[in-house]
């Protein structure tokens, strides 16, 4: 396996360097660097959207999630992703329309213009920082603990994480968004190929799908139904999860920016449908990998289970391809999100573009360091951490939707309500506030409350007008 890892690593690094240099040669303006020139075609848009959405946690987090909590994980992610595609189509149309009316530089800047106050942009920016940094960190943590277990502690997890982030920052700051998108194409194809090969191997080792589920039933029958053996998949959990995932295109800048920069509406529509198909195809094989782990490695730790099923139970060339694929996925998703946060910082800054771009690049390094620090203290429950990230950013959706859909300047009420909801959610996560009230989960209660408040604001014409700049 080591021989193949070296060969694939050299090829991968060569591809990254080539793509970064090609992308850099095409950068003629700041918009070219930050927004890909606002001219992204259907295929490149589809692959970068899919690679950004389905990442390291798909191959590392989802199999472990299925192994521990059962087939209800399919409803948690696959069904929710299917519904999300409809949100992409609907929201994408309105977002692109609003972006044409104003010079789109990022969602934070757009909200500042729509609400007529910088505080709207600040609340959004702080919100994505608080919840996207942990999401980036789970990509880094997932691959670092995997490499640590696979290479017998040759480097500590923080060493692997630092190395990956260094490559990511160097690549992103060289070629800009187009370079990230080109690497996304490579990562998406590799991820899809590897996950299906591993799933096929797992099914073959279990003597077929029917026998695999029969053995799962004998080991732990609770894995084959909801709410699962640990009772995780309650109705409230699944409902909140679906809401949080469906709202990803609205609240996460690495996704919303990709919607805006598509060449035209037709390209965006085709991209959304293709992403929906990709979602089903990339999540389905993780069921087989997780069920295989539930039978063979039920009592193993997460790193041991992943290293066994993804490396040691595979032929050497497949194990090597998996390792490079995971590294590519971690880099691809992490740099997309860190780059998006940097873009949001840029949208809040004023001044000469070259100076703003310099500050933006410094911000990129700061965000990467923050993700590195968080990756060292976070848990191994990658799928649950991803869900918390989706939920946290989802709390800002009513604020964003009001801005995008309203034809008038709207008051700041929704901004302050959203900021309060974020603080309450964080307080519930830290234990300072209850996690449920009268049997209703705090996150679900917050979504319901925000939805009702935004509805009332629409009925009463958006509340008070703001002239604060």
Buried (B, 14 or more C-beta within 10 A) or exposed (E): BEEBBEEBBEEBEEBBBEBBEEBBEBBEEBBBBBBBBEBBEBEBBBBBBBBBBBBBBBBBBBBBBBBBBBBBBBBBBBBBBBEBBEBBBEBBBEBBEBBEEEEBBBBBBBBBBBBBBBBBBBBBBBBBBBBBBBBBBBBBBBBBBBBBBBBEEEBEBBEBBBBBBEBBBEBBBBBBBBBBBBBBBBBBBBBBBBBBBBBEBBBEEBEEEEEBBBBBEEBBEBBBEBBBBEEBBBEBBBBBBBBBBBBBBBBBBBBBBBBBBBBEEEBBBBBBBBBBEBBEBBBBBBBBBBBBBBBBBBEBEBBEBBBBBBBEBBEEBBBBBBBBBBBBBBBBBBBBBBBBBBBBBBBBBEEEBEEBBEBBBEBBBBBBBBBBBBBBEBEBBBBBBBBBBBBBBBBBBBBBBBBBBBEEBBBBBBBBBBBBBBEBBBBBBEEEBEEEEEEEBBBBBBBEBBBEBBEEBBEEEBBEEBEEE
